[in-house]
Amino acid sequence: MSMFKISIVACNPKREELVSPAVEALVDTGSELTWLPREILTQIGITPRRNKLFVTADGTRVERPIGYAMLKSENF
């Protein structure tokens, strides 16, 4: 697995004209989910749909809200 950084924007899947400002994101090719600051997502109308429990590398259990967005990089 590898990691690198790219510039991305988040789009509201129900209203694709709602797009966040570009942010630099660390890409982990082994990751299942993407974490973005709540402020960025609420600006484009993304709201939490459910909570998910995560276990960190040191065993700490953390519950976080999950919402859905489309991510674009270089118009893809």
Rosetta blueprint (number, residue, H / E / L):
1 M L
2 S L
3 M E
4 F E
5 K E
6 I E
7 S E
8 I E
9 V E
10 A E
11 C E
12 N L
13 P L
14 K L
15 R L
16 E L
17 E L
18 L L
19 V E
20 S L
21 P L
22 A L
23 V E
24 E E
25 A E
26 L E
27 V E
28 D E
29 T L
30 G L
31 S L
32 E L
33 L L
34 T L
35 W L
36 L L
37 P L
38 R H
39 E H
40 I H
41 L H
42 T H
43 Q H
44 I L
45 G L
46 I L
47 T L
48 P L
49 R L
50 R E
51 N E
52 K E
53 L E
54 F E
55 V E
56 T L
57 A L
58 D L
59 G L
60 T L
61 R E
62 V E
63 E E
64 R E
65 P E
66 I E
67 G L
68 Y L
69 A L
70 M E
71 L E
72 K E
73 S L
74 E L
75 N L
76 F L
